[in-house]
Amino acid sequence: MAELDLDATVRAADPDRWLASRFVSDADLRADLVALYAFEAELMAIPTRAAQPMLAEMRYVWWSEQMDGVFSNAPRVGHPVLEALTAAVTRHALPRAPFDALIEAHIGRVHGEPHDLDAFYVGPMQAAAQILAGAGQDDRVARAARVRGLSQTGRFDEARALRSEANRALKGLPTAAFPAVAAAALRDPAQGEGGKRLRLIWANLTGRI
């Protein structure tokens, strides 16, 4: 699967963050961001392919085991997502803990546990910001990631209450990193693509969600 295929995969599976990634002008950085999102898309798809929780868990365990190769720069040969993710992890010195936490949170979800907002949204957004602007962005993006998670899980009042605080934290975020958080500006998951594009343009111009 070529880079273009990963891009198409993310566009289909995660259109909000795919749209936000279009604001990354550097093609290599955009490809690394897409690799991260493609990895997340693979994890999200597992419950649709494995009807039984234990079968889904087995697939997540496989992905967990693959993290050893990803973080030692020795991915499973011929697996496009793992190869692309390994390249991104290596280039940007991404920490492993958020990846392990994300997989564990998915295992919890297939067994009926509630959403772990930090694992599902904060860790990945922090990794995305590090890809675009280097380390040191974690505190600046954490609240925006929680706004995104709350909106995605239908907790709109909580997201609204946190938004001002998130925007204050984002004032210190490098402009280059903003596409990593821009999807948090999308307040209605059901909004059409045209409206989302306009919202993302506004967010990137103002640096606010």
C-alpha positions in Angstrom: 0.0 0.0 0.0 1.6 3.2 -1.1 1.5 6.6 0.7 -1.4 7.7 -1.5 -3.3 4.6 -0.3 -2.7 5.5 3.3 -4.0 9.0 2.6 -7.1 7.6 1.0 -7.6 5.3 4.0 -7.4 8.2 6.4 -9.7 10.3 4.2 -12.4 7.6 4.4 -11.9 6.6 8.0 -11.2 10.0 9.7 -12.4 12.8 7.4 -12.1 15.5 10.0 -8.4 15.0 10.7 -7.7 14.3 7.1 -9.2 17.7 6.2 -7.1 19.3 8.9 -3.9 17.6 7.6 -4.4 19.4 4.3 -3.2 22.6 6.1 0.3 21.0 6.5 2.3 22.5 3.6 5.4 20.2 4.1 4.7 17.0 2.2 7.0 14.9 4.4 5.4 16.1 7.6 1.9 15.6 6.2 2.8 12.0 5.3 4.1 11.4 8.8 0.9 12.8 10.2 -1.2 10.6 7.9 0.9 7.6 9.0 -0.2 8.2 12.6 -3.8 8.6 11.6 -3.7 5.5 9.5 -2.5 3.5 12.5 -5.4 4.9 14.5 -7.8 4.0 11.7 -6.5 0.4 11.8 -7.3 0.2 15.5 -10.7 1.7 15.1 -11.7 -0.8 12.4 -10.9 -3.9 14.4 -14.3 -4.2 16.1 -16.0 -4.0 12.7 -13.9 -7.0 11.5 -14.0 -9.1 14.7 -17.5 -9.6 16.1 -16.5 -11.2 19.3 -14.6 -9.2 22.0 -12.0 -11.8 22.5 -11.2 -12.0 18.7 -10.9 -8.2 18.7 -8.6 -8.3 21.7 -6.4 -10.8 19.9 -6.0 -8.4 17.0 -5.2 -5.6 19.4 -2.6 -7.8 21.1 -1.0 -8.3 17.7 -0.7 -4.6 17.2 0.7 -4.2 20.7 3.4 -6.7 19.9 4.2 -4.8 16.7 5.1 -1.8 18.7 8.4 -3.4 19.6 9.4 -3.3 16.0 8.0 0.2 15.5 10.0 1.6 18.4 13.2 -0.2 17.5 13.1 1.0 13.9 12.5 -2.6 12.7 8.9 -2.8 11.5 7.2 -5.8 10.1 8.4 -5.9 6.5 5.7 -5.3 3.9 3.1 -3.8 6.2 2.6 -0.3 4.9 1.1 1.2 8.1 3.7 -0.2 10.3 6.5 0.9 8.0 5.2 4.4 7.6 4.5 4.7 11.4 8.0 3.5 12.2 9.5 6.1 9.9 7.4 8.8 11.6 8.3 7.6 15.1 12.0 7.5 14.3 12.1 10.8 12.6 10.3 12.7 15.4 11.4 10.6 18.4 7.8 10.0 19.4 7.4 8.4 22.9 5.9 4.9 23.0 3.6 5.3 26.1 0.7 7.0 24.2 0.7 4.2 21.6 0.5 1.5 24.2 -2.2 3.4 26.1 -4.2 3.8 23.0 -4.2 0.0 22.2 -5.1 -0.8 25.9 -8.0 1.7 25.7 -9.3 0.0 22.6 -9.2 -3.4 24.3 -11.1 -1.8 27.2 -13.7 -0.5 24.8 -14.5 -3.8 23.2 -15.1 -5.1 26.7 -17.6 -2.3 27.4 -15.4 0.1 29.4 -16.0 3.8 29.0 -14.0 6.0 26.7 -10.6 6.9 28.1 -10.4 10.5 26.7 -6.7 10.9 27.4 -5.8 7.6 25.6 -8.1 8.1 22.7 -7.6 11.8 22.1 -4.9 13.5 24.2 -2.0 11.1 23.5 -2.6 11.0 19.7 -3.0 14.8 19.4 0.2 15.3 21.4 2.0 12.9 19.1 0.6 14.8 16.1 1.8 18.1 17.4 5.3 16.7 18.1 5.4 15.5 14.5 4.7 19.0 13.2 6.6 21.2 15.7 8.8 19.0 17.8 8.6 18.0 21.5 7.3 20.3 24.2 3.7 20.8 23.0 2.0 18.4 25.3 0.5 20.9 27.8 -0.5 23.3 25.1 -2.6 20.8 23.2 -4.0 18.6 26.0 -7.2 20.7 26.6 -7.9 21.0 22.9 -7.7 17.2 22.6 -10.2 16.8 25.5 -12.5 19.3 23.7 -12.2 17.1 20.6 -12.9 14.0 22.6 -15.9 15.4 24.4 -17.4 16.6 21.1 -16.8 13.2 19.5 -18.5 11.4 22.3 -21.5 13.7 22.4 -20.6 15.6 25.5 -21.1 19.0 23.9 -21.8 21.0 27.0 -18.6 19.9 28.6 -16.7 20.6 25.4 -18.1 24.1 25.3 -17.2 24.8 28.9 -13.6 23.7 28.2 -13.1 25.5 24.9 -12.0 28.9 26.3 -9.4 27.3 28.6 -8.1 25.3 25.6 -7.8 28.4 23.5 -5.8 30.1 26.2 -3.3 27.2 26.2 -3.1 27.2 22.4 -1.8 30.8 22.4 1.7 29.3 23.0 1.4 26.6 20.3 3.7 27.1 17.3 1.7 27.9 14.1 3.2 24.9 12.4 1.6 22.6 14.9 -1.9 23.9 14.7 -3.2 21.5 12.0 -2.7 18.8 14.7 -5.3 20.4 16.9 -7.6 22.1 14.3 -10.1 19.2 14.2 -11.1 20.2 17.7 -12.7 23.3 16.2 -15.3 21.1 14.5 -18.2 21.2 17.0 -20.8 19.2 15.1 -19.7 15.7 14.0 -22.6 15.6 11.6 -21.7 18.8 9.8 -21.1 18.5 6.0 -17.6 18.7 4.5 -18.1 22.2 3.1 -19.0 23.6 6.5 -16.1 21.7 8.1 -13.6 23.1 5.6 -14.8 26.7 6.3 -14.5 26.0 10.0 -11.0 24.7 9.6 -9.9 27.6 7.5 -11.2 30.0 10.3 -9.4 27.9 13.0 -6.1 27.9 11.2 -6.3 31.6 10.4 -7.1 32.6 14.0 -5.2 29.8 15.9 -8.4 29.1 17.9 -10.7 26.2 18.2 
